[in-house]
């Protein structure tokens, strides 16, 4: 499911964000890149044949990118809008739901602008 969810994010965000499964690690190679950290959280219990998977998504701007806060929040809103419009659904999923509004904007110690979202995929 993580692969399908990552593909969904990439289809919506394009090549602007480099996907990172799990907590991101700052390196010299990615310091100037936008990153999307994808972390799977426990989902709800299976009910009959209905499965749910929850994901935490953190969008990050480049290091020393304090000026990217509104841009990152705009990208977060793009993802939320996609769940409302249901234009793209990950392979095998019946529905993608945003679990609330985006948290942020914030800044990491390296001055990466960030926004956090939570999603539920229903299979």
Biopython code that builds the backbone (N, CA, C, O; Angstrom):
import numpy as np
from Bio.PDB.StructureBuilder import StructureBuilder

atoms = [
    (1, "UNK", "N", (0.807, -1.196, 0.000)),
    (1, "UNK", "CA", (0.000, 0.000, 0.000)),
    (1, "UNK", "C", (0.855, 1.266, 0.000)),
    (1, "UNK", "O", (0.446, 2.289, -0.549)),
    (2, "UNK", "N", (2.030, 1.205, 0.608)),
    (2, "UNK", "CA", (2.882, 2.388, 0.669)),
    (2, "UNK", "C", (3.300, 2.816, -0.733)),
    (2, "UNK", "O", (3.340, 4.008, -1.036)),
    (3, "UNK", "N", (3.610, 1.844, -1.584)),
    (3, "UNK", "CA", (4.038, 2.159, -2.949)),
    (3, "UNK", "C", (2.917, 2.870, -3.700)),
    (3, "UNK", "O", (3.159, 3.869, -4.378)),
    (4, "UNK", "N", (1.699, 2.363, -3.582)),
    (4, "UNK", "CA", (0.561, 2.976, -4.262)),
    (4, "UNK", "C", (0.303, 4.385, -3.740)),
    (4, "UNK", "O", (-0.009, 5.295, -4.509)),
    (5, "UNK", "N", (0.436, 4.556, -2.435)),
    (5, "UNK", "CA", (0.218, 5.877, -1.851)),
    (5, "UNK", "C", (1.297, 6.855, -2.317)),
    (5, "UNK", "O", (1.001, 8.009, -2.625)),
    (6, "UNK", "N", (2.541, 6.395, -2.367)),
    (6, "UNK", "CA", (3.636, 7.231, -2.866)),
    (6, "UNK", "C", (3.381, 7.629, -4.317)),
    (6, "UNK", "O", (3.628, 8.773, -4.696)),
    (7, "UNK", "N", (2.894, 6.704, -5.123)),
    (7, "UNK", "CA", (2.586, 7.011, -6.523)),
    (7, "UNK", "C", (1.480, 8.057, -6.618)),
    (7, "UNK", "O", (1.524, 8.934, -7.480)),
    (8, "UNK", "N", (0.485, 7.964, -5.730)),
    (8, "UNK", "CA", (-0.605, 8.945, -5.694)),
    (8, "UNK", "C", (-0.046, 10.333, -5.390)),
    (8, "UNK", "O", (-0.385, 11.306, -6.063)),
    (9, "UNK", "N", (0.811, 10.417, -4.374)),
    (9, "UNK", "CA", (1.420, 11.703, -4.031)),
    (9, "UNK", "C", (2.234, 12.257, -5.197)),
    (9, "UNK", "O", (2.143, 13.444, -5.510)),
    (10, "UNK", "N", (3.027, 11.404, -5.837)),
    (10, "UNK", "CA", (3.859, 11.847, -6.960)),
    (10, "UNK", "C", (3.004, 12.313, -8.139)),
    (10, "UNK", "O", (3.370, 13.259, -8.835)),
    (11, "UNK", "N", (1.875, 11.656, -8.363)),
    (11, "UNK", "CA", (0.979, 12.071, -9.454)),
    (11, "UNK", "C", (0.421, 13.469, -9.196)),
    (11, "UNK", "O", (0.183, 14.228, -10.136)),
    (12, "UNK", "N", (0.215, 13.806, -7.937)),
    (12, "UNK", "CA", (-0.349, 15.114, -7.592)),
    (12, "UNK", "C", (0.718, 16.195, -7.454)),
    (12, "UNK", "O", (0.494, 17.343, -7.837)),
    (13, "UNK", "N", (1.873, 15.833, -6.908)),
    (13, "UNK", "CA", (2.919, 16.825, -6.647)),
    (13, "UNK", "C", (3.925, 16.957, -7.787)),
    (13, "UNK", "O", (4.693, 17.918, -7.832)),
    (14, "UNK", "N", (3.921, 15.994, -8.705)),
    (14, "UNK", "CA", (4.868, 16.022, -9.809)),
    (14, "UNK", "C", (6.286, 15.742, -9.328)),
    (14, "UNK", "O", (6.493, 15.068, -8.319)),
    (15, "UNK", "N", (7.238, 16.261, -10.051)),
    (15, "UNK", "CA", (8.640, 15.993, -9.732)),
    (15, "UNK", "C", (9.232, 17.036, -8.780)),
    (15, "UNK", "O", (10.419, 16.976, -8.459)),
    (16, "UNK", "N", (8.430, 17.970, -8.338)),
    (16, "UNK", "CA", (8.908, 19.016, -7.428)),
    (16, "UNK", "C", (9.415, 18.419, -6.114)),
    (16, "UNK", "O", (10.420, 18.876, -5.569)),
    (17, "UNK", "N", (8.719, 17.400, -5.608)),
    (17, "UNK", "CA", (9.067, 16.776, -4.327)),
    (17, "UNK", "C", (9.747, 15.434, -4.549)),
    (17, "UNK", "O", (9.312, 14.634, -5.377)),
    (18, "UNK", "N", (10.810, 15.199, -3.806)),
    (18, "UNK", "CA", (11.481, 13.904, -3.803)),
    (18, "UNK", "C", (10.857, 13.062, -2.696)),
    (18, "UNK", "O", (10.892, 13.462, -1.532)),
    (19, "UNK", "N", (10.281, 11.892, -3.037)),
    (19, "UNK", "CA", (9.661, 11.073, -1.990)),
    (19, "UNK", "C", (10.692, 10.439, -1.071)),
    (19, "UNK", "O", (11.780, 10.052, -1.496)),
    (20, "UNK", "N", (10.324, 10.344, 0.193)),
    (20, "UNK", "CA", (11.179, 9.745, 1.208)),
    (20, "UNK", "C", (10.281, 8.898, 2.089)),
    (20, "UNK", "O", (9.454, 9.442, 2.822)),
    (21, "UNK", "N", (10.419, 7.588, 2.039)),
    (21, "UNK", "CA", (9.593, 6.708, 2.852)),
    (21, "UNK", "C", (10.236, 6.599, 4.232)),
    (21, "UNK", "O", (11.381, 6.165, 4.361)),
    (22, "UNK", "N", (9.496, 6.994, 5.248)),
    (22, "UNK", "CA", (10.005, 7.042, 6.615)),
    (22, "UNK", "C", (10.506, 8.443, 6.929)),
    (22, "UNK", "O", (10.411, 9.346, 6.098)),
    (23, "UNK", "N", (11.041, 8.619, 8.137)),
    (23, "UNK", "CA", (11.568, 9.933, 8.503)),
    (23, "UNK", "C", (12.710, 10.340, 7.569)),
    (23, "UNK", "O", (13.581, 9.527, 7.260)),
    (24, "UNK", "N", (12.705, 11.590, 7.122)),
    (24, "UNK", "CA", (13.737, 12.048, 6.203)),
    (24, "UNK", "C", (15.036, 12.279, 6.963)),
    (24, "UNK", "O", (15.049, 12.481, 8.178)),
    (25, "UNK", "N", (16.128, 12.243, 6.201)),
    (25, "UNK", "CA", (17.453, 12.528, 6.733)),
    (25, "UNK", "C", (18.062, 13.591, 5.827)),
    (25, "UNK", "O", (18.149, 13.411, 4.612)),
    (26, "UNK", "N", (18.476, 14.683, 6.422)),
    (26, "UNK", "CA", (19.116, 15.729, 5.627)),
    (26, "UNK", "C", (20.512, 15.295, 5.227)),
    (26, "UNK", "O", (21.294, 14.824, 6.052)),
    (27, "UNK", "N", (20.814, 15.461, 3.939)),
    (27, "UNK", "CA", (22.133, 15.149, 3.407)),
    (27, "UNK", "C", (22.571, 16.295, 2.501)),
    (27, "UNK", "O", (21.778, 17.173, 2.162)),
    (28, "UNK", "N", (23.811, 16.275, 2.124)),
    (28, "UNK", "CA", (24.314, 17.302, 1.200)),
    (28, "UNK", "C", (23.593, 17.215, -0.142)),
    (28, "UNK", "O", (23.401, 18.230, -0.811)),
    (29, "UNK", "N", (23.189, 15.997, -0.539)),
    (29, "UNK", "CA", (22.530, 15.809, -1.834)),
    (29, "UNK", "C", (21.093, 16.327, -1.851)),
    (29, "UNK", "O", (20.604, 16.737, -2.904)),
    (30, "UNK", "N", (20.408, 16.318, -0.705)),
    (30, "UNK", "CA", (19.011, 16.729, -0.741)),
    (30, "UNK", "C", (18.746, 18.073, -0.068)),
    (30, "UNK", "O", (17.588, 18.449, 0.109)),
    (31, "UNK", "N", (19.785, 18.796, 0.306)),
    (31, "UNK", "CA", (19.586, 20.043, 1.047)),
    (31, "UNK", "C", (18.831, 21.108, 0.247)),
    (31, "UNK", "O", (18.162, 21.958, 0.835)),
    (32, "UNK", "N", (18.926, 21.074, -1.067)),
    (32, "UNK", "CA", (18.251, 22.068, -1.899)),
    (32, "UNK", "C", (16.946, 21.548, -2.489)),
    (32, "UNK", "O", (16.337, 22.223, -3.319)),
    (33, "UNK", "N", (16.511, 20.374, -2.080)),
    (33, "UNK", "CA", (15.315, 19.749, -2.653)),
    (33, "UNK", "C", (14.099, 19.894, -1.743)),
    (33, "UNK", "O", (14.208, 20.022, -0.524)),
    (34, "UNK", "N", (12.942, 19.868, -2.390)),
    (34, "UNK", "CA", (11.688, 19.706, -1.668)),
    (34, "UNK", "C", (11.542, 18.207, -1.400)),
    (34, "UNK", "O", (11.789, 17.394, -2.290)),
    (35, "UNK", "N", (11.147, 17.842, -0.193)),
    (35, "UNK", "CA", (10.988, 16.435, 0.170)),
    (35, "UNK", "C", (9.563, 16.173, 0.627)),
    (35, "UNK", "O", (8.902, 17.057, 1.172)),
    (36, "UNK", "N", (9.095, 14.951, 0.401)),
    (36, "UNK", "CA", (7.831, 14.499, 0.990)),
    (36, "UNK", "C", (8.131, 13.214, 1.748)),
    (36, "UNK", "O", (8.495, 12.196, 1.159)),
    (37, "UNK", "N", (7.969, 13.281, 3.070)),
    (37, "UNK", "CA", (8.210, 12.139, 3.942)),
    (37, "UNK", "C", (6.883, 11.403, 4.140)),
    (37, "UNK", "O", (5.880, 12.002, 4.527)),
    (38, "UNK", "N", (6.893, 10.103, 3.870)),
    (38, "UNK", "CA", (5.684, 9.275, 3.938)),
    (38, "UNK", "C", (5.890, 8.246, 5.046)),
    (38, "UNK", "O", (6.821, 7.442, 4.995)),
    (39, "UNK", "N", (5.016, 8.281, 6.043)),
    (39, "UNK", "CA", (5.135, 7.366, 7.170)),
    (39, "UNK", "C", (3.784, 6.703, 7.420)),
    (39, "UNK", "O", (2.778, 7.377, 7.641)),
    (40, "UNK", "N", (3.779, 5.381, 7.382)),
    (40, "UNK", "CA", (2.525, 4.659, 7.610)),
    (40, "UNK", "C", (2.262, 4.547, 9.106)),
    (40, "UNK", "O", (3.151, 4.189, 9.879)),
    (41, "UNK", "N", (1.044, 4.855, 9.498)),
    (41, "UNK", "CA", (0.587, 4.725, 10.873)),
    (41, "UNK", "C", (-0.401, 3.574, 10.949)),
    (41, "UNK", "O", (-0.924, 3.148, 9.919)),
    (42, "UNK", "N", (-0.668, 3.062, 12.142)),
    (42, "UNK", "CA", (-1.668, 1.995, 12.240)),
    (42, "UNK", "C", (-3.024, 2.480, 11.737)),
    (42, "UNK", "O", (-3.447, 3.594, 12.047)),
    (43, "UNK", "N", (-3.686, 1.657, 10.981)),
    (43, "UNK", "CA", (-5.023, 1.967, 10.505)),
    (43, "UNK", "C", (-6.056, 1.337, 11.413)),
    (43, "UNK", "O", (-5.729, 0.678, 12.400)),
    (44, "UNK", "N", (-7.300, 1.552, 11.062)),
    (44, "UNK", "CA", (-8.378, 0.954, 11.830)),
    (44, "UNK", "C", (-8.449, -0.544, 11.586)),
    (44, "UNK", "O", (-7.853, -1.062, 10.641)),
    (45, "UNK", "N", (-9.174, -1.222, 12.436)),
    (45, "UNK", "CA", (-9.347, -2.668, 12.299)),
    (45, "UNK", "C", (-10.113, -2.994, 11.020)),
    (45, "UNK", "O", (-10.961, -2.223, 10.571)),
    (46, "UNK", "N", (-9.795, -4.157, 10.441)),
    (46, "UNK", "CA", (-10.519, -4.619, 9.256)),
    (46, "UNK", "C", (-11.941, -4.965, 9.662)),
    (46, "UNK", "O", (-12.163, -5.674, 10.643)),
    (47, "UNK", "N", (-12.894, -4.463, 8.905)),
    (47, "UNK", "CA", (-14.301, -4.753, 9.146)),
    (47, "UNK", "C", (-14.815, -5.469, 7.910)),
    (47, "UNK", "O", (-14.878, -4.889, 6.826)),
    (48, "UNK", "N", (-15.180, -6.731, 8.079)),
    (48, "UNK", "CA", (-15.597, -7.611, 6.989)),
    (48, "UNK", "C", (-14.481, -7.627, 5.952)),
    (48, "UNK", "O", (-13.454, -8.265, 6.184)),
    (49, "UNK", "N", (-14.643, -6.947, 4.815)),
    (49, "UNK", "CA", (-13.588, -6.928, 3.803)),
    (49, "UNK", "C", (-13.049, -5.514, 3.575)),
    (49, "UNK", "O", (-12.417, -5.247, 2.553)),
    (50, "UNK", "N", (-13.297, -4.612, 4.521)),
    (50, "UNK", "CA", (-12.874, -3.224, 4.418)),
    (50, "UNK", "C", (-11.585, -3.021, 5.206)),
    (50, "UNK", "O", (-11.541, -3.257, 6.414)),
    (51, "UNK", "N", (-10.532, -2.579, 4.511)),
    (51, "UNK", "CA", (-9.255, -2.297, 5.158)),
    (51, "UNK", "C", (-8.976, -0.808, 5.105)),
    (51, "UNK", "O", (-9.331, -0.133, 4.139)),
    (52, "UNK", "N", (-8.331, -0.294, 6.162)),
    (52, "UNK", "CA", (-7.967, 1.123, 6.206)),
    (52, "UNK", "C", (-6.496, 1.253, 6.559)),
    (52, "UNK", "O", (-5.999, 0.576, 7.460)),
    (53, "UNK", "N", (-5.815, 2.112, 5.854)),
    (53, "UNK", "CA", (-4.403, 2.406, 6.132)),
    (53, "UNK", "C", (-4.281, 3.910, 6.353)),
    (53, "UNK", "O", (-4.853, 4.702, 5.604)),
    (54, "UNK", "N", (-3.537, 4.299, 7.379)),
    (54, "UNK", "CA", (-3.323, 5.713, 7.681)),
    (54, "UNK", "C", (-1.880, 6.092, 7.402)),
    (54, "UNK", "O", (-0.959, 5.318, 7.663)),
    (55, "UNK", "N", (-1.695, 7.285, 6.872)),
    (55, "UNK", "CA", (-0.363, 7.784, 6.537)),
    (55, "UNK", "C", (-0.175, 9.201, 7.053)),
    (55, "UNK", "O", (-1.071, 10.039, 6.959)),
    (56, "UNK", "N", (1.007, 9.451, 7.601)),
    (56, "UNK", "CA", (1.421, 10.808, 7.939)),
    (56, "UNK", "C", (2.310, 11.269, 6.792)),
    (56, "UNK", "O", (3.222, 10.556, 6.373)),
    (57, "UNK", "N", (2.038, 12.456, 6.297)),
    (57, "UNK", "CA", (2.803, 13.026, 5.189)),
    (57, "UNK", "C", (3.360, 14.368, 5.650)),
    (57, "UNK", "O", (2.622, 15.227, 6.132)),
    (58, "UNK", "N", (4.667, 14.536, 5.498)),
    (58, "UNK", "CA", (5.298, 15.809, 5.831)),
    (58, "UNK", "C", (5.921, 16.363, 4.555)),
    (58, "UNK", "O", (6.806, 15.747, 3.961)),
    (59, "UNK", "N", (5.449, 17.524, 4.147)),
    (59, "UNK", "CA", (6.016, 18.227, 3.002)),
    (59, "UNK", "C", (7.085, 19.177, 3.524)),
    (59, "UNK", "O", (6.848, 19.929, 4.469)),
    (60, "UNK", "N", (8.254, 19.140, 2.910)),
    (60, "UNK", "CA", (9.376, 19.964, 3.359)),
    (60, "UNK", "C", (9.960, 20.755, 2.205)),
    (60, "UNK", "O", (10.171, 20.219, 1.117)),
    (61, "UNK", "N", (10.219, 22.021, 2.445)),
    (61, "UNK", "CA", (10.920, 22.834, 1.469)),
    (61, "UNK", "C", (12.415, 22.619, 1.601)),
    (61, "UNK", "O", (12.850, 21.840, 2.449)),
    (62, "UNK", "N", (13.210, 23.290, 0.782)),
    (62, "UNK", "CA", (14.670, 23.149, 0.853)),
    (62, "UNK", "C", (15.223, 23.785, 2.130)),
    (62, "UNK", "O", (14.564, 24.614, 2.757)),
    (63, "UNK", "N", (16.438, 23.385, 2.504)),
    (63, "UNK", "CA", (17.098, 24.002, 3.649)),
    (63, "UNK", "C", (17.263, 25.492, 3.393)),
    (63, "UNK", "O", (17.400, 25.929, 2.250)),
    (64, "UNK", "N", (17.247, 26.259, 4.462)),
    (64, "UNK", "CA", (17.331, 27.731, 4.391)),
    (64, "UNK", "C", (16.243, 28.294, 3.489)),
    (64, "UNK", "O", (16.454, 29.277, 2.779)),
    (65, "UNK", "N", (15.081, 27.661, 3.527)),
    (65, "UNK", "CA", (13.961, 28.065, 2.678)),
    (65, "UNK", "C", (12.798, 28.634, 3.460)),
    (65, "UNK", "O", (11.642, 28.302, 3.200)),
    (66, "UNK", "N", (13.104, 29.481, 4.409)),
    (66, "UNK", "CA", (12.066, 30.117, 5.230)),
    (66, "UNK", "C", (10.985, 30.756, 4.364)),
    (66, "UNK", "O", (9.814, 30.782, 4.745)),
    (67, "UNK", "N", (11.374, 31.264, 3.212)),
    (67, "UNK", "CA", (10.431, 31.934, 2.309)),
    (67, "UNK", "C", (9.505, 30.958, 1.578)),
    (67, "UNK", "O", (8.640, 31.399, 0.821)),
    (68, "UNK", "N", (9.658, 29.663, 1.777)),
    (68, "UNK", "CA", (8.845, 28.650, 1.079)),
    (68, "UNK", "C", (7.631, 28.201, 1.906)),
    (68, "UNK", "O", (6.915, 27.291, 1.488)),
    (69, "UNK", "N", (7.386, 28.815, 3.062)),
    (69, "UNK", "CA", (6.317, 28.362, 3.938)),
    (69, "UNK", "C", (4.945, 28.370, 3.258)),
    (69, "UNK", "O", (4.212, 27.384, 3.341)),
    (70, "UNK", "N", (4.598, 29.447, 2.601)),
    (70, "UNK", "CA", (3.284, 29.529, 1.950)),
    (70, "UNK", "C", (3.196, 28.585, 0.756)),
    (70, "UNK", "O", (2.130, 28.038, 0.475)),
    (71, "UNK", "N", (4.292, 28.395, 0.064)),
    (71, "UNK", "CA", (4.317, 27.464, -1.067)),
    (71, "UNK", "C", (4.056, 26.031, -0.595)),
    (71, "UNK", "O", (3.275, 25.302, -1.207)),
    (72, "UNK", "N", (4.715, 25.633, 0.497)),
    (72, "UNK", "CA", (4.524, 24.290, 1.042)),
    (72, "UNK", "C", (3.081, 24.121, 1.529)),
    (72, "UNK", "O", (2.475, 23.072, 1.309)),
    (73, "UNK", "N", (2.529, 25.143, 2.186)),
    (73, "UNK", "CA", (1.138, 25.057, 2.640)),
    (73, "UNK", "C", (0.178, 24.986, 1.450)),
    (73, "UNK", "O", (-0.850, 24.312, 1.527)),
    (74, "UNK", "N", (0.496, 25.662, 0.370)),
    (74, "UNK", "CA", (-0.321, 25.578, -0.844)),
    (74, "UNK", "C", (-0.295, 24.180, -1.439)),
    (74, "UNK", "O", (-1.315, 23.683, -1.915)),
    (75, "UNK", "N", (0.864, 23.548, -1.412)),
    (75, "UNK", "CA", (0.972, 22.168, -1.904)),
    (75, "UNK", "C", (0.183, 21.214, -1.009)),
    (75, "UNK", "O", (-0.415, 20.253, -1.494)),
    (76, "UNK", "N", (0.183, 21.482, 0.294)),
    (76, "UNK", "CA", (-0.619, 20.672, 1.217)),
    (76, "UNK", "C", (-2.097, 20.806, 0.882)),
    (76, "UNK", "O", (-2.834, 19.821, 0.901)),
    (77, "UNK", "N", (-2.525, 22.016, 0.578)),
    (77, "UNK", "CA", (-3.932, 22.225, 0.225)),
    (77, "UNK", "C", (-4.274, 21.522, -1.084)),
    (77, "UNK", "O", (-5.396, 21.042, -1.248)),
    (78, "UNK", "N", (-3.329, 21.452, -2.016)),
    (78, "UNK", "CA", (-3.542, 20.712, -3.261)),
    (78, "UNK", "C", (-3.869, 19.252, -2.969)),
    (78, "UNK", "O", (-4.761, 18.676, -3.593)),
    (79, "UNK", "N", (-3.149, 18.653, -2.019)),
    (79, "UNK", "CA", (-3.408, 17.260, -1.653)),
    (79, "UNK", "C", (-4.781, 17.113, -1.004)),
    (79, "UNK", "O", (-5.512, 16.167, -1.298)),
    (80, "UNK", "N", (-5.130, 18.043, -0.126)),
    (80, "UNK", "CA", (-6.453, 17.988, 0.510)),
    (80, "UNK", "C", (-7.547, 18.117, -0.542)),
    (80, "UNK", "O", (-8.531, 17.378, -0.511)),
    (81, "UNK", "N", (-7.380, 19.049, -1.468)),
    (81, "UNK", "CA", (-8.379, 19.229, -2.531)),
    (81, "UNK", "C", (-8.533, 17.971, -3.367)),
    (81, "UNK", "O", (-9.641, 17.643, -3.791)),
    (82, "UNK", "N", (-7.445, 17.265, -3.609)),
    (82, "UNK", "CA", (-7.510, 16.026, -4.404)),
    (82, "UNK", "C", (-8.367, 14.974, -3.713)),
    (82, "UNK", "O", (-9.035, 14.184, -4.380)),
    (83, "UNK", "N", (-8.354, 14.955, -2.386)),
    (83, "UNK", "CA", (-9.194, 13.979, -1.677)),
    (83, "UNK", "C", (-10.664, 14.348, -1.782)),
    (83, "UNK", "O", (-11.530, 13.474, -1.759)),
    (84, "UNK", "N", (-10.944, 15.621, -1.895)),
    (84, "UNK", "CA", (-12.329, 16.083, -2.029)),
    (84, "UNK", "C", (-12.835, 15.831, -3.442)),
    (84, "UNK", "O", (-13.957, 15.362, -3.632)),
    (85, "UNK", "N", (-12.002, 16.146, -4.433)),
    (85, "UNK", "CA", (-12.392, 16.011, -5.835)),
    (85, "UNK", "C", (-12.358, 14.572, -6.321)),
    (85, "UNK", "O", (-13.048, 14.221, -7.278)),
    (86, "UNK", "N", (-11.558, 13.737, -5.667)),
    (86, "UNK", "CA", (-11.433, 12.322, -6.015)),
    (86, "UNK", "C", (-11.041, 12.108, -7.479)),
    (86, "UNK", "O", (-11.474, 11.144, -8.111)),
    (87, "UNK", "N", (-10.225, 13.010, -8.008)),
    (87, "UNK", "CA", (-9.808, 12.906, -9.409)),
    (87, "UNK", "C", (-8.870, 11.733, -9.629)),
    (87, "UNK", "O", (-8.938, 11.057, -10.655)),
    (88, "UNK", "N", (-7.999, 11.494, -8.664)),
    (88, "UNK", "CA", (-7.033, 10.401, -8.759)),
    (88, "UNK", "C", (-7.154, 9.573, -7.486)),
    (88, "UNK", "O", (-7.128, 10.117, -6.382)),
    (89, "UNK", "N", (-7.284, 8.275, -7.636)),
    (89, "UNK", "CA", (-7.347, 7.359, -6.493)),
    (89, "UNK", "C", (-6.225, 6.338, -6.664)),
    (89, "UNK", "O", (-6.049, 5.798, -7.756)),
    (90, "UNK", "N", (-5.460, 6.063, -5.597)),
    (90, "UNK", "CA", (-4.400, 5.053, -5.721)),
    (90, "UNK", "C", (-4.958, 3.701, -6.147)),
    (90, "UNK", "O", (-6.086, 3.348, -5.804)),
    (91, "UNK", "N", (-4.169, 2.960, -6.889)),
    (91, "UNK", "CA", (-4.571, 1.652, -7.383)),
    (91, "UNK", "C", (-5.037, 0.769, -6.238)),
    (91, "UNK", "O", (-4.331, 0.603, -5.243)),
    (92, "UNK", "N", (-6.215, 0.210, -6.380)),
    (92, "UNK", "CA", (-6.750, -0.705, -5.385)),
    (92, "UNK", "C", (-7.531, -0.038, -4.275)),
    (92, "UNK", "O", (-8.263, -0.720, -3.558)),
    (93, "UNK", "N", (-7.409, 1.263, -4.104)),
    (93, "UNK", "CA", (-8.134, 1.962, -3.046)),
    (93, "UNK", "C", (-9.515, 2.382, -3.533)),
    (93, "UNK", "O", (-9.705, 2.707, -4.705)),
    (94, "UNK", "N", (-10.455, 2.370, -2.630)),
    (94, "UNK", "CA", (-11.800, 2.845, -2.956)),
    (94, "UNK", "C", (-11.920, 4.335, -2.677)),
    (94, "UNK", "O", (-12.698, 5.033, -3.326)),
    (95, "UNK", "N", (-11.149, 4.819, -1.712)),
    (95, "UNK", "CA", (-11.290, 6.214, -1.296)),
    (95, "UNK", "C", (-10.038, 6.670, -0.553)),
    (95, "UNK", "O", (-9.405, 5.878, 0.146)),
    (96, "UNK", "N", (-9.680, 7.947, -0.701)),
    (96, "UNK", "CA", (-8.622, 8.581, 0.073)),
    (96, "UNK", "C", (-9.265, 9.744, 0.804)),
    (96, "UNK", "O", (-9.963, 10.561, 0.204)),
    (97, "UNK", "N", (-9.025, 9.811, 2.109)),
    (97, "UNK", "CA", (-9.646, 10.857, 2.917)),
    (97, "UNK", "C", (-8.568, 11.600, 3.689)),
    (97, "UNK", "O", (-7.687, 10.991, 4.295)),
    (98, "UNK", "N", (-8.650, 12.925, 3.658)),
    (98, "UNK", "CA", (-7.769, 13.748, 4.472)),
    (98, "UNK", "C", (-8.334, 13.762, 5.885)),
    (98, "UNK", "O", (-9.527, 13.995, 6.077)),
    (99, "UNK", "N", (-7.489, 13.516, 6.862)),
    (99, "UNK", "CA", (-7.934, 13.512, 8.258)),
    (99, "UNK", "C", (-7.653, 14.878, 8.872)),
    (99, "UNK", "O", (-6.720, 15.037, 9.660)),
    (100, "UNK", "N", (-8.458, 15.847, 8.508)),
    (100, "UNK", "CA", (-8.312, 17.205, 9.027)),
    (100, "UNK", "C", (-7.504, 18.092, 8.111)),
    (100, "UNK", "O", (-7.110, 17.699, 7.013)),
    (101, "UNK", "N", (-7.268, 19.296, 8.586)),
    (101, "UNK", "CA", (-6.504, 20.291, 7.834)),
    (101, "UNK", "C", (-5.009, 20.036, 8.015)),
    (101, "UNK", "O", (-4.591, 19.244, 8.860)),
    (102, "UNK", "N", (-4.229, 20.719, 7.207)),
    (102, "UNK", "CA", (-2.765, 20.611, 7.317)),
    (102, "UNK", "C", (-2.286, 21.319, 8.581)),
    (102, "UNK", "O", (-2.827, 22.355, 8.969)),
    (103, "UNK", "N", (-1.276, 20.753, 9.211)),
    (103, "UNK", "CA", (-0.615, 21.386, 10.343)),
    (103, "UNK", "C", (0.563, 22.165, 9.788)),
    (103, "UNK", "O", (1.313, 21.656, 8.954)),
    (104, "UNK", "N", (0.725, 23.373, 10.239)),
    (104, "UNK", "CA", (1.829, 24.184, 9.780)),
    (104, "UNK", "C", (1.345, 25.568, 9.412)),
    (104, "UNK", "O", (0.195, 25.898, 9.702)),
    (105, "UNK", "N", (2.153, 26.379, 8.798)),
    (105, "UNK", "CA", (3.526, 26.080, 8.413)),
    (105, "UNK", "C", (4.455, 26.130, 9.615)),
    (105, "UNK", "O", (4.182, 26.791, 10.617)),
    (106, "UNK", "N", (5.538, 25.423, 9.484)),
    (106, "UNK", "CA", (6.557, 25.413, 10.515)),
    (106, "UNK", "C", (7.921, 25.437, 9.868)),
    (106, "UNK", "O", (8.049, 25.418, 8.644)),
    (107, "UNK", "N", (8.932, 25.478, 10.704)),
    (107, "UNK", "CA", (10.315, 25.470, 10.226)),
    (107, "UNK", "C", (11.112, 24.458, 11.028)),
    (107, "UNK", "O", (10.983, 24.387, 12.250)),
    (108, "UNK", "N", (11.937, 23.675, 10.344)),
    (108, "UNK", "CA", (12.840, 22.761, 11.034)),
    (108, "UNK", "C", (14.064, 23.540, 11.493)),
    (108, "UNK", "O", (14.194, 24.731, 11.211)),
    (109, "UNK", "N", (14.949, 22.869, 12.192)),
    (109, "UNK", "CA", (16.191, 23.490, 12.654)),
    (109, "UNK", "C", (17.030, 23.987, 11.477)),
    (109, "UNK", "O", (17.778, 24.956, 11.606)),
    (110, "UNK", "N", (16.902, 23.315, 10.325)),
    (110, "UNK", "CA", (17.661, 23.693, 9.117)),
    (110, "UNK", "C", (16.913, 24.735, 8.287)),
    (110, "UNK", "O", (17.299, 25.017, 7.153)),
    (111, "UNK", "N", (15.853, 25.303, 8.841)),
    (111, "UNK", "CA", (15.008, 26.292, 8.155)),
    (111, "UNK", "C", (14.302, 25.704, 6.935)),
    (111, "UNK", "O", (14.100, 26.391, 5.934)),
    (112, "UNK", "N", (13.927, 24.423, 7.029)),
    (112, "UNK", "CA", (13.057, 23.840, 6.004)),
    (112, "UNK", "C", (11.620, 24.165, 6.388)),
    (112, "UNK", "O", (11.180, 23.849, 7.494)),
    (113, "UNK", "N", (10.891, 24.796, 5.474)),
    (113, "UNK", "CA", (9.458, 25.000, 5.700)),
    (113, "UNK", "C", (8.786, 23.637, 5.676)),
    (113, "UNK", "O", (9.167, 22.783, 4.875)),
    (114, "UNK", "N", (7.787, 23.407, 6.540)),
    (114, "UNK", "CA", (7.127, 22.111, 6.546)),
    (114, "UNK", "C", (5.633, 22.271, 6.805)),
    (114, "UNK", "O", (5.176, 23.251, 7.394)),
    (115, "UNK", "N", (4.899, 21.279, 6.344)),
    (115, "UNK", "CA", (3.472, 21.131, 6.632)),
    (115, "UNK", "C", (3.221, 19.640, 6.806)),
    (115, "UNK", "O", (3.804, 18.826, 6.090)),
    (116, "UNK", "N", (2.363, 19.279, 7.744)),
    (116, "UNK", "CA", (2.042, 17.877, 7.982)),
    (116, "UNK", "C", (0.569, 17.620, 7.720)),
    (116, "UNK", "O", (-0.295, 18.411, 8.098)),
    (117, "UNK", "N", (0.298, 16.487, 7.059)),
    (117, "UNK", "CA", (-1.068, 16.051, 6.783)),
    (117, "UNK", "C", (-1.213, 14.595, 7.181)),
    (117, "UNK", "O", (-0.227, 13.866, 7.289)),
    (118, "UNK", "N", (-2.439, 14.183, 7.397)),
    (118, "UNK", "CA", (-2.732, 12.795, 7.691)),
    (118, "UNK", "C", (-3.837, 12.328, 6.753)),
    (118, "UNK", "O", (-4.821, 13.033, 6.526)),
    (119, "UNK", "N", (-3.655, 11.128, 6.213)),
    (119, "UNK", "CA", (-4.608, 10.577, 5.260)),
    (119, "UNK", "C", (-5.030, 9.178, 5.669)),
    (119, "UNK", "O", (-4.288, 8.461, 6.340)),
    (120, "UNK", "N", (-6.223, 8.804, 5.257)),
    (120, "UNK", "CA", (-6.712, 7.448, 5.428)),
    (120, "UNK", "C", (-7.080, 6.909, 4.057)),
    (120, "UNK", "O", (-7.831, 7.540, 3.314)),
    (121, "UNK", "N", (-6.553, 5.746, 3.727)),
    (121, "UNK", "CA", (-6.923, 5.059, 2.498)),
    (121, "UNK", "C", (-7.866, 3.930, 2.871)),
    (121, "UNK", "O", (-7.613, 3.180, 3.814)),
    (122, "UNK", "N", (-8.933, 3.817, 2.140)),
    (122, "UNK", "CA", (-9.924, 2.765, 2.393)),
    (122, "UNK", "C", (-9.870, 1.812, 1.225)),
    (122, "UNK", "O", (-10.023, 2.213, 0.071)),
    (123, "UNK", "N", (-9.650, 0.537, 1.535)),
    (123, "UNK", "CA", (-9.556, -0.523, 0.527)),
    (123, "UNK", "C", (-10.721, -1.477, 0.676)),
    (123, "UNK", "O", (-10.829, -2.443, -0.079)),
]
sb = StructureBuilder()
sb.init_structure("model")
sb.init_model(0)
sb.init_chain("A")
sb.init_seg("    ")
for serial, (resi, resn, name, xyz) in enumerate(atoms, 1):
    if name == "N":
        sb.init_residue(resn, " ", resi, " ")
    sb.init_atom(name, np.array(xyz, "f"), 0.0, 1.0, " ", f" {name:<3s}", serial, name[0])
structure = sb.get_structure()
